[in-house]
Amino acid sequence: MQRMEMQFEEKLKNIREEFEQKFKLLARSQQQTAVAHDGVRVSTKGSCAAPDPSGEQTHTDVPNQCELYVEDDPPRLVAIGRVFEDGSTIHGVPLQPDWTRVVVDQVQDAAAPVPLPNTEVQLVGQATGTFLAWPKRLVMPLSARAKVMREPHVHDANIAEAEDDPISKLLIKLPRLKKHPIQLQWDIRVFGVDSSDVPLYISLPDALEIVGGNSMLNISVIQLWAMYIDKLSVEQAQAQVYGFIEPQSIQKSGNTQVQIQQYMQTWMSESGRDIYIAPYIDGYFVRKSQLPNPFLTQVLKTLELDEEYEGNVEATGEDFSVEPAESRRPFHALLDLGLIKTTNGNRVFGSLKGALDGGFDIPHNDKRFAGFDKDKKELDPEVHRKYIFDGHVASYMKTLMEDELEKHQSHFSDYIKRGLEPDGLEELYKKVHAAIRADPSIKKSEKQPPKEHKRYNLKKLTYEERKAKLVARLQALNFAVDGHDDDEDDD
C-alpha cells in the first residue's frame, strides 16, 4: 500500500512539474515568438505607414510589420502584424472603408479579443495564419519598443508542445465559458452518485481561478480535479485502488448529517477501494468534543475494522496511536487543516485526538494538544484529560456562579434547563463515550413542530370585516354626539 501511495505521489509531482514547464514555455512563446506564416498570399501593394484616422488613407508600399491595437483606455497593443490591401472582402464579407486586412505575425496578448470575431477566431491567440479585419485607426507603425521585444527563434517542436498543454486549451475555451457555464457528466463508477442528481457546472470565474493560480479553488474545480485523477488511475490500471468522494455530497450546506453518513458508508462499502480521497470534508473533524467521533467509528465498523482496531477504550489524555495488526493494516487518514489556525489547544486538534482514540491511523505530533508544556517539551496527560472531559468549562461555570450569577444564567441557560452542574460534566461525557462505543450509528432526531411567531403586521381584513368595523365606528361616533347633545339640553 505504501509503495502505491509513493508511486501516486511521484506521478502527481511529475505531472505538476511538467505542467509548470509547459505553461512557462507557452507564455514565453505567445508573448514574444514571431511565427512565420506559409501559404498567406502576400500583396505587393500597401504598407504600414501611419493610417489616417478618417479611413481615407490607403497603403501603397511593400507591406511592413505594424502594431495591432484593440480598444482600451488607452488602446492596448495585442499583436504585431502585416497589412494587405488587395481585395475588398474578407471571408466573403465586404470590408468597410475604415477597416483593412491584416495577418498576425507575433502575438502579444493571446487572451485579447479580436475586433471582428468569427466562428473560428475570437481571440488574438487563435488568429495566426489567417486574414482578419482590423480598424485602420488601431493599426500603427512598428515602434522601436516592439522591435526590441522580438525574441530569438524557439524550436517549433517546443512551440507545438506548449500549444498542446491544458492551459492553452483552456484559454481558447474562455469565450465559450463567458457565454454560459459548461455542465460536465461523469460515470456513476467515479463517485457512486449519478451526475444528474448532483450537477457540476464550470463557469468563467472557475477557469480564471485555474489560470490565475493565486486564489483558493472552489468546490467545482476540486471536483473536476478529482475526475481527472480518476481518469489517470483508470489509464494506469489503478481504478480499484483509488476511490473518490463526491465533494458536494459531503457538505453541510444542502445535506443532513444522516445523508452524508449514509452516502459515505454505502459508497465505501460498495466500491471497496484501498485509498479514498475526500476533499472538503469539513464538519466532522471540527467538533467541540474530543471523544471518538460516532461517524468515524461507524466508518471502521462499515469496513469491519472496529474489532481489530478498537482504539483507546479509556480516555486518559495520553498520546495514543494504533499499531498495525497482522491481518489488515489500520485505516490511514490525513488531517487537512485548511484555513484553521494551528494554535495550541485548537478544537481541531481535539477532534484529531478523538479520531486517534477511535482507532484511526493519523500522522501527528502531540505539540498542539492542550496540555503540552513548551518548557519541558512534553504533554501533560492530566491537563489534556481535563480538556477532554470539559474540565475547563466546569471551572468557568464555577467562577461565574461565584462572581457573576446573572452572566452564568445567561451563558449556561441550556445547562440550567437540563439540570447540569459543573461537577457533573465529567460523568456526562463518560456516559457519552460509553454510548458511542456501544452504538456509533447516528440516530435521526425527531423534528420539533415549528414555533408560532408573533405577528407584527396587521392581518388583512375581508370586505365584510371592514364594513362591520366602519359601522361600529359610526355607531360609536353617533353615540358620542347624542350624549353631548343631551348634556347641552340639561344645561
Secondary structure, DSSP 8 states (H G I E B T S, - for coil): -HHHHHHHHHHHHHHHHHHHHHHHHHHHHHHH-B---TT----SS---S---TTS-----S---EEEEEESSSS-EEEEEEEEE-S-SEETTEE--TTEEEEEEEEES-TTSB-SS--SS--BGGG-BTSEEEEEGGGEEE--HHHHHT------HHHHHHHHTSHHHHHHHHHHHHHHS-EEE---HHHHSS-TTTS-EEE-HHHHHHHHH-SS---HHHHHHHHHHHHHHHHHTT-TTTEEE--GGGG-STT--HHHHHHHHHHHHHHH--SEEE-TT--SSS--S--S--HHHHHHHHHTT-TTT----SS--SS-------SSS---B-----TT----TT-HHHHHHHHHHHTT-B----GGGSTTEETTTTEE-HHHHHHHHTTHHHHHHHHHHHHH-HHHHHHHTHHHHHTT--GGGHHHHHHHHHHHHHH--S---------------S-----HHHHHHHHHHHHHHHHHHHHHHHHHHHH-
